[in-house]
Structure formats: structure tokens, C-alpha cells
Amino acid sequence: MTEPLIELKGVSKSFGRHKVLDNVDLTIYRGEALGIIGPSGTGKSTILRVIAGLLSPDEGEIYVQGVRRDGLIEDGGQEVGIGMVFQQAALFDSLTVEENVGFLLYQNSNLPRSRIQDLVKEKLDMVGLPEVGHLYPAELSGGMRKRVSFARAIMSNPDDPTVGPEVLLYDEPTAGLDPIASTVIEDLIRYLQCLHGVCSTYAVVTHQDSTMRRTADRLIFLYEGRVQWQGTVSETYNTENPLIKQFLSGSVQGPIQVAG
């Protein structure tokens, strides 16, 4: 493995009386494609938000490039940029695609509008949507909205190298998409990883078999707030671990408790 980029040590998080994460240890290595799988409601989206610095853990420590993070991402002081692609794209309905993708720079840079528009066009070209900047999110298909959210997540400021992601976090990027649209998104995730100067490191939360196989190199299985298993994708499909076997088969029989 290469050097650890992000490390979670003994991280726990509760909402009210419900403990969502329970003493989680997790490492994301530089340049890797990590998949996070497990049943619904087991803390997968929560762990992404903790990694992104959008949620503070109740207990435990988070290290970014070996330096302990204190506080949230908005508190600053972190050299590694982390971008997040939310499950429902989370675009601003009242803004055009161009305004959505360029939002970070419009709000937090001194770049002229024409320069931001050029950067937006560049990012939209990267995700295969060169002619949609003038449209609104409601005018796009679900797969197109996902790709717009990718373009927004990889936006950076060429005049400030600290503004731009080195790590991307994808929260169920293919949820609700048909198989063909899912393949487009899966290919895009890998394509962005290979692009020089974009994001070579990412973690993706998914339930979808094709997304697991096509976007991840290493998988961790989260259940009851803990990492119960981890290994390569091929090991996942050959393991005798009863949790993994039940999850992949979709059986209601096994150690995973089915919600009533």
C-alpha cells in the first residue's frame, strides 16, 4: 500500500440514543479506490460526512496526511481538499448548471466571471456535458444531474492550489439510475481518477453490484456501526464470511437482521 492519506481511529458517532458508528478504524491510502458497502442504516453515509469534515465524531481521531484534524472542514487549516458527491446530486434548483458548477469560485474567489465560465466549461467537458451550462437542473435527466454534481465536486481554483479536491467521496452515485446510466457514471468515476491533476483518490458508498466491481479496488463492509470485513473485490466474491455472503446474495436468512 502507498502512504495513508486519511485515517479514522476509534471513531464513534451517535444521533440521540442511536449509535451509528462504533469505534471505527478506517484508512484511505493515496491513489486508491475504496468501496464502502453494507446494509442500509449502518452508517455508510455518516462515515463519508465524518471523513469530509461535515460531521464531528463524538469520540476518536481523524488524521489527514498524518496531521490530526480538529473541528470541521469549515474551520480550515487542512491541506488536502475533499470533495463530496451527494446521493441526490444536491444541486441548487434556482441556479443554472453553469452557476451550480462554478458556485465555489463565484462565492470564494476573485476570479473574473469570464474565467470562471471557462473553468466551468472545462469541467463540464470532462464529465461529457459540454452544452448544458445554460440549463437548469430540472431540465436534466437523473444521470445528467449526477454528472453535473461531479463537475462541481472537481472544481478548483487555478490561482489557489488549496481550493480543489484531492479526494472525492461518492455517496451512492448510481442510486436510482438504470443500468446504462449507471455504467456511464461508473466509467466516469474511473476516468476522473485517471486524469492528471484531478482526483486520484476516492471512496464510494454503494449497494449496487456493478458499482462495487467496476469502481472499487478494495472494499470494507460496515455493519452495526463497525467495519466487519475488508478485502479486495475478488476476495469479496470468494469469502466464506457469512455477512458478505448474505449481503451479496440478498438472502433474508443469515446474521444480518432484516428490518421489520
C-alpha positions as CSV (number, residue, x, y, z in Angstrom):
1,M,0.0,0.0,0.0
2,T,1.0,3.6,-0.5
3,E,1.0,6.1,2.3
4,P,-2.2,6.7,4.4
5,L,-3.9,9.8,3.3
6,I,-6.9,9.8,5.7
7,E,-7.1,7.7,8.9
8,L,-10.0,7.3,11.3
9,K,-9.1,5.8,14.7
10,G,-11.7,4.7,17.1
11,V,-14.4,7.0,15.6
12,S,-17.9,6.8,17.1
13,K,-20.9,8.9,16.3
14,S,-24.4,8.8,17.8
15,F,-27.7,10.6,16.9
16,G,-29.7,10.7,20.1
17,R,-29.6,7.2,21.6
18,H,-28.8,5.6,18.2
19,K,-25.1,4.8,17.9
20,V,-24.4,4.9,14.1
21,L,-20.6,4.5,14.2
22,D,-19.0,2.4,17.0
23,N,-15.2,2.6,17.4
24,V,-14.4,2.6,13.6
25,D,-10.9,2.3,12.3
26,L,-10.5,3.1,8.6
27,T,-7.7,4.1,6.3
28,I,-7.8,5.6,2.8
29,Y,-4.5,5.3,1.0
30,R,-3.3,7.8,-1.5
31,G,-4.3,6.8,-5.0
32,E,-6.7,4.0,-4.0
33,A,-10.3,3.4,-4.9
34,L,-12.1,2.3,-1.7
35,G,-15.7,0.9,-1.7
36,I,-17.8,1.1,1.4
37,I,-20.7,-1.5,1.4
38,G,-23.2,-2.8,3.9
39,P,-26.9,-2.9,4.7
40,S,-28.9,0.3,4.8
41,G,-28.8,2.3,8.0
42,T,-25.4,1.1,9.1
43,G,-23.5,4.4,9.0
44,K,-22.0,4.5,5.5
45,S,-23.2,8.0,4.6
46,T,-22.3,9.1,8.1
47,I,-18.8,7.9,7.7
48,L,-18.4,9.8,4.5
49,R,-19.6,13.0,6.2
50,V,-17.1,12.5,9.0
51,I,-14.3,12.0,6.5
52,A,-15.4,15.1,4.6
53,G,-15.4,17.2,7.8
54,L,-19.1,17.9,7.7
55,L,-19.7,16.0,10.9
56,S,-17.6,15.8,14.0
57,P,-17.2,12.4,15.7
58,D,-18.3,12.0,19.3
59,E,-15.1,10.0,20.0
60,G,-12.0,9.1,18.2
61,E,-9.4,10.8,16.0
62,I,-9.1,11.8,12.3
63,Y,-5.8,12.2,10.6
64,V,-5.2,13.8,7.2
65,Q,-1.7,13.3,5.9
66,G,-0.6,12.3,9.4
67,V,-1.9,15.5,10.9
68,R,-4.8,15.3,13.4
69,R,-7.9,17.3,12.3
70,D,-9.6,19.3,14.9
71,G,-13.0,20.7,14.2
72,L,-14.9,20.7,10.9
73,I,-13.8,21.3,7.3
74,E,-15.1,24.9,7.6
75,D,-12.6,25.6,10.3
76,G,-9.8,25.5,7.7
77,G,-6.2,24.5,8.2
78,Q,-6.4,21.3,6.1
79,E,-4.0,21.0,3.1
80,V,-5.9,18.1,1.4
81,G,-9.1,19.2,-0.4
82,I,-12.0,16.8,-0.1
83,G,-14.9,16.9,-2.5
84,M,-18.2,15.1,-2.0
85,V,-20.8,14.0,-4.5
86,F,-24.1,13.6,-2.6
87,Q,-26.7,10.8,-3.3
88,Q,-29.3,13.1,-4.8
89,A,-26.8,15.4,-6.6
90,A,-27.8,18.3,-4.3
91,L,-27.9,21.0,-7.0
92,F,-29.4,24.4,-6.5
93,D,-32.7,24.3,-8.4
94,S,-32.8,28.1,-8.9
95,L,-29.3,28.2,-10.4
96,T,-28.2,27.2,-13.9
97,V,-25.8,24.3,-14.4
98,E,-23.0,26.8,-15.0
99,E,-23.8,28.7,-11.8
100,N,-24.0,25.4,-9.8
101,V,-20.7,24.1,-11.1
102,G,-19.0,27.4,-10.6
103,F,-20.6,28.1,-7.2
104,L,-17.5,27.7,-5.1
105,L,-15.5,30.1,-7.2
106,Y,-18.3,32.6,-7.5
107,Q,-18.6,32.7,-3.7
108,N,-14.9,32.3,-2.7
109,S,-12.6,33.7,-5.3
110,N,-11.7,36.9,-7.0
111,L,-11.6,35.4,-10.5
112,P,-13.5,37.3,-13.2
113,R,-16.8,35.8,-14.3
114,S,-15.4,35.0,-17.8
115,R,-12.6,33.0,-16.3
116,I,-15.0,31.1,-14.0
117,Q,-17.2,30.3,-17.0
118,D,-14.1,28.9,-18.9
119,L,-13.3,26.7,-15.9
120,V,-16.9,25.5,-15.7
121,K,-16.9,24.6,-19.4
122,E,-13.7,22.7,-18.9
123,K,-15.2,20.6,-16.1
124,L,-18.5,20.0,-17.9
125,D,-16.4,18.8,-20.9
126,M,-14.6,16.4,-18.5
127,V,-17.9,14.8,-17.5
128,G,-19.3,14.7,-21.0
129,L,-21.8,17.6,-20.8
130,P,-20.4,20.3,-23.0
131,E,-23.6,22.1,-23.9
132,V,-25.8,22.2,-20.8
133,G,-24.4,25.2,-18.9
134,H,-27.4,27.4,-19.7
135,L,-30.0,24.7,-18.5
136,Y,-31.5,24.3,-15.0
137,P,-31.3,21.1,-13.0
138,A,-35.0,20.3,-13.6
139,E,-34.3,20.2,-17.4
140,L,-31.8,17.4,-17.0
141,S,-32.1,13.6,-16.6
142,G,-31.1,11.9,-13.3
143,G,-27.8,10.7,-14.8
144,M,-27.0,14.2,-16.2
145,R,-27.7,15.8,-12.8
146,K,-25.2,13.3,-11.3
147,R,-22.6,14.2,-13.8
148,V,-23.1,17.9,-13.1
149,S,-22.6,17.2,-9.4
150,F,-19.3,15.5,-10.4
151,A,-18.2,18.6,-12.3
152,R,-19.0,20.8,-9.3
153,A,-17.1,18.4,-6.9
154,I,-13.9,18.6,-9.0
155,M,-13.9,22.4,-9.4
156,S,-10.7,24.1,-8.4
157,N,-9.1,27.5,-8.4
158,P,-6.0,27.7,-10.6
159,D,-4.8,30.7,-8.6
160,D,-5.1,28.9,-5.3
161,P,-3.9,25.3,-5.2
162,T,-5.6,24.8,-1.7
163,V,-9.0,25.2,-3.4
164,G,-9.8,22.0,-5.1
165,P,-10.2,18.3,-4.1
166,E,-7.5,15.7,-3.9
167,V,-10.0,13.2,-2.5
168,L,-13.6,12.6,-3.8
169,L,-16.3,10.9,-1.7
170,Y,-19.3,9.5,-3.6
171,D,-22.5,8.7,-1.7
172,E,-24.3,6.0,-3.8
173,P,-23.6,7.7,-7.1
174,T,-25.6,5.2,-9.1
175,A,-28.7,5.1,-6.8
176,G,-31.9,5.4,-8.8
177,L,-30.2,5.1,-12.2
178,D,-30.9,2.5,-14.9
179,P,-28.1,0.0,-15.8
180,I,-26.9,2.0,-18.8
181,A,-26.8,5.3,-16.9
182,S,-25.1,3.5,-14.0
183,T,-22.4,2.3,-16.4
184,V,-21.8,5.9,-17.6
185,I,-21.4,7.1,-14.0
186,E,-19.1,4.1,-13.1
187,D,-16.9,4.8,-16.2
188,L,-16.8,8.5,-15.3
189,I,-15.6,7.7,-11.7
190,R,-12.7,5.7,-13.1
191,Y,-12.0,8.3,-15.8
192,L,-11.7,11.1,-13.3
193,Q,-9.3,9.0,-11.2
194,C,-7.0,8.7,-14.2
195,L,-7.0,12.3,-15.1
196,H,-3.8,14.2,-14.2
197,G,-4.5,16.9,-11.8
198,V,-8.0,15.8,-10.8
199,C,-8.6,13.3,-8.0
200,S,-6.6,10.1,-7.9
201,T,-8.1,9.0,-4.5
202,Y,-11.7,8.3,-3.7
203,A,-14.2,6.4,-1.6
204,V,-17.6,5.3,-2.8
205,V,-20.6,4.1,-0.9
206,T,-22.7,1.7,-2.9
207,H,-25.2,-1.1,-2.7
208,Q,-25.0,-1.9,-6.4
209,D,-23.1,-4.9,-7.6
210,S,-21.8,-3.4,-10.8
211,T,-20.6,-0.3,-9.0
212,M,-18.7,-2.4,-6.5
213,R,-17.0,-4.4,-9.2
214,R,-16.3,-1.5,-11.6
215,T,-15.2,1.3,-9.3
216,A,-13.5,-0.2,-6.2
217,D,-10.2,-1.9,-5.7
218,R,-10.7,-2.5,-2.0
219,L,-13.9,-3.0,-0.1
220,I,-14.9,-2.6,3.5
221,F,-18.1,-4.0,4.9
222,L,-19.8,-1.9,7.5
223,Y,-22.5,-3.4,9.8
224,E,-23.8,-2.4,13.2
225,G,-21.6,0.7,13.1
226,R,-18.3,-1.3,12.7
227,V,-16.0,-2.4,10.0
228,Q,-16.8,-6.2,10.0
229,W,-14.6,-7.2,6.9
230,Q,-12.3,-5.8,4.3
231,G,-10.5,-7.1,1.3
232,T,-10.2,-6.8,-2.5
233,V,-13.2,-7.0,-4.7
234,S,-12.3,-10.6,-5.8
235,E,-11.9,-11.7,-2.2
236,T,-15.4,-10.3,-1.5
237,Y,-16.9,-12.7,-4.0
238,N,-15.0,-15.7,-2.8
239,T,-15.1,-15.2,1.0
240,E,-16.9,-17.5,3.4
241,N,-17.8,-14.6,5.7
242,P,-21.5,-15.1,6.4
243,L,-22.2,-11.4,6.5
244,I,-20.7,-10.8,3.0
245,K,-22.4,-13.9,1.6
246,Q,-25.8,-12.9,2.8
247,F,-25.4,-9.3,1.6
248,L,-24.3,-10.2,-1.9
249,S,-26.9,-12.9,-2.3
250,G,-29.8,-10.8,-0.9
251,S,-31.0,-13.6,1.3
252,V,-33.2,-12.8,4.3
253,Q,-31.6,-15.7,6.1
254,G,-28.3,-15.1,7.9
255,P,-26.7,-13.0,10.6
256,I,-27.8,-9.6,9.1
257,Q,-31.0,-8.7,10.8
258,V,-33.8,-7.7,8.3
259,A,-35.7,-4.5,9.3
260,G,-39.3,-5.2,10.0
